[in-house]
Amino acid sequence: MALIVILGIVNLTHADVINGGFETGDLQGWNAIGTVTVSTASFGSGPTQGSYEALITNNGPSSDLVPFIGIPWGMCAGGNWCIGSAIRQSFYATKGGTLSFDFNLLTNESNYIDQWGGVDWQYPDYAFFRLYSQSDEYKWVKLAEVPLPIFPESPSSHNTNTIYFQELGFQTFSYNFTEYDLYTLVIGVVNVGDAAVESALLIDNIKITVPEPATMLLLGLGLVGLAVIRKRIRN
């Protein structure tokens, strides 16, 4: 019985994202909506690994973005921020696994001087991450938004060699799975307030790391040992 439990724990550690580095040179394994392409280093930023990365821009359609993301229509009330593009993939993951990916928000939005002489941003486009399963339906994270944060140690850190006005620079996002389930991952960028000025999101190196089988084996042995000790105490 103990061996069956341990082997079960080890088998659940297998999880993977198909084409998480876009190294096929296309979007194989992914569903996409809006304007999504695969780019190379010639784009001017990235990739962070391999030769390819996904480029998602927010000039895509708005009517189909809500069901694609898997959110209620009411979340789009009061604005047209659901204009944008996204990629989506479903996969199995287990407790103890970690999802991670690299992202970079780029934008052509510019600031303006308000009536009090201060600098303001009228259209805060943003990039988002969404992960949901049967047991966790509405997990939503804003990865980055316009205006891009200013790093004091590098005032010119948003300079870019791309076609965009400025870029955040690549950051890494990670999420720890708390249970075994079938998950759906959605990553995208949306337009807030206007559809005239474009922002974009670069995505690369999407992967799931899991504890080594030896580590899980030790964990399984530990759990079995605890069960035995508890049984002896009760007796």
N, C-alpha and C positions, 0 to 999 in steps of 0.2 A: 504493500500500500504506500509506504514511504517513497519507494522508487518511482511509482506512478505519479505521485504529487510532484517530485523533483523534476522528472522529465516533462511534466506539463508546464511547469514554470519556465524551463529552458525553451520549450517550443514556442511559448508566447512571446519570446523576445524578438522574433523575426518581424521586421516591418521595413518598408521601403517606399520611397517616392520615385515614380517612373520619370526618368529624364529630368531630374532635379537641377542639373547643371546646363540643360538645353544643348548638350554636346552632340545631339543628332543634327544640329543645325536648323531645327524646326521645333514646332510645338507638340511633337509626338508625346502621347500620354496625357495631354492637357486639353481641357475644354476652354475656349476663350470667347469673349464677347467684346465688341468694340474694336479698337485699333491696337492690335498686339502683334509684334514682330520679334524676330531674333536678330541681335546685332553682334558685332565683334569689336575689337579694340579700335577699329577705325572710326567708331562712333565718337570717341574722345573721352570716355569714362568707363573703366572696367574692361573686361570681366574680372571678377575676383578669383576665379579658378577656371582652368580650361580655356577654350577659345570662343565661347559663346555666352550670351546672357539674354534675358527677355526684356524687351522694351515695351512698356504699357503706357499709352497716352490717354488723356481724358477728353478726347474729341469724339468719342463713340456715342452710340445711341443711348437714350434714357429709358425708353419704354420697356426694354427687356432686362435692364440691369438689376432691378429689384428681385424678380423671381430667380435670376441667375445667382445672386448673392444669397438668397434664401432668407429675406427679412420681410416683415410686414410692410404694406404700402404706407401705413401711417408714419413710418420712420422718415419718409421723404417729404412730409407735409411742411409747408412754409418755405420752400426753396427748391431750386433745381439741382441740388448737389448730387443727385443720382445720375447726372450726365457723366459718363466716364467709361472705363474699360476694366476688365478683370480676367484673371485666369483661375481655373478651378480643377481640383483633383481629389478623389476619394481614396483612402487607404486604411489599412488596419494598423493600429499602434497599441502598445501595451504600457501598463504602469511602469514607471521608471525610465521610459524612453524620452528622448529630447528632440524636438523639432527645432531646426535652426535654418536661417537663410540670411543672405546679405541683400541690402536694399539701398537705393539712392534716389531721393526725390529731386527732380529738376523742374524749373518753372520759368515761364516768360512773364509772369505777373510782376508788376512793379509797384513801388509805393507811391503815395501822393501826399502832398502837404495839406492838412486839414485847416479849418478856419481859425484854429488857435495856434497855428504855426508848427504843430507837431506832425511827425511822420506816422501815417496810418496805412493799413492794408485793407482794401475794400473787398477783395475776393480771396478768402483763405482756402484755396484748394488744398486737398490733403490725400495722403496715401493711407490705406487701411489693410488690416489683416483680420480675417474672420475664420474661426474654426468651430465646427459644430458636429454633434453626434446625436444619437437618440436620447442620451441622458443629459446633454448640455446643449441647449438649442440656440442661445443668443450670446455667444462669446464674440466680442467685437473690440478691436484695439486700433486706435489711431496711431500709425507708425510715425508720421511726421506731417507737418502742415506749413503752409505759407502764412506769415513770413518765416523763413528758415532761421533757426536759432543762431545767434552770434557767439562765436567762440572767442573769448577775450585774448587768448594766447595767439590767435591768428585772425586778425580783422578781415583779411582778404581770403578767408578759407572757402568762400562760396564761389570764387572764380572758377570758370569752367572752360574747357576746350571743345565743348559740344555746341550744338546749334541753339541751346537755351541760354537764357539771361544769367542764371545762376544755378548752382547745385549744392545739395547738402553735403555730399561726400558719402561714401559707403559706410553703413552701420550694420551691425549684426543683431538680429532679433532671435530670441529663443523662447521656447515654451516647453514645460515639463508635463508629460501625460500622467494623469492620476489614476487611470483605469484602462483596461483593455476594451477597445470598441472600434467600430467603423467610423472614421472621421472624414469630414469634408473640409478641405482647405480652400479658402478664397483669398486672393491678394489682388488689390487693384488701386486705382487712383480716380478720384472724382473731382468734378468742377463745381465750385461754389459761387453762386451769384451771377455768373456770366458764362457763356460758351464761346466767347470770342478769343480769349487768351488761353493758351495751352500750357498744361503742366504734364510731366511724365514721371514714370517710375521704372528704374532699372532693378531687376531681380536676378539673383544668381545663387548657386550653391545651396539649393534647398535639399535638406537631408534629415534623416532620422538616425540618431545614434542610440544604441541600446547597451545596457551593461553586458560585459563579456559573459559568455556561457559559464565560465568557471566561477565568476562572481555570483551569478544566479544559482549555481549549484551549491555554493557555500551558503547562500541565503536559504535555499530549500532545506539543506541539512540543519541549519540553525532553527528553522521553523519546526521541523520534525522533532528536534531535540527538546525544544520548549514544550511541545505537545506531550512528549514522553514524561518530562519532569512534572508537568501539571497533573498528569494522570497518576503518577506515583504519589504526589502530595495528597490528592483526593483519596487515594486508597489508604 
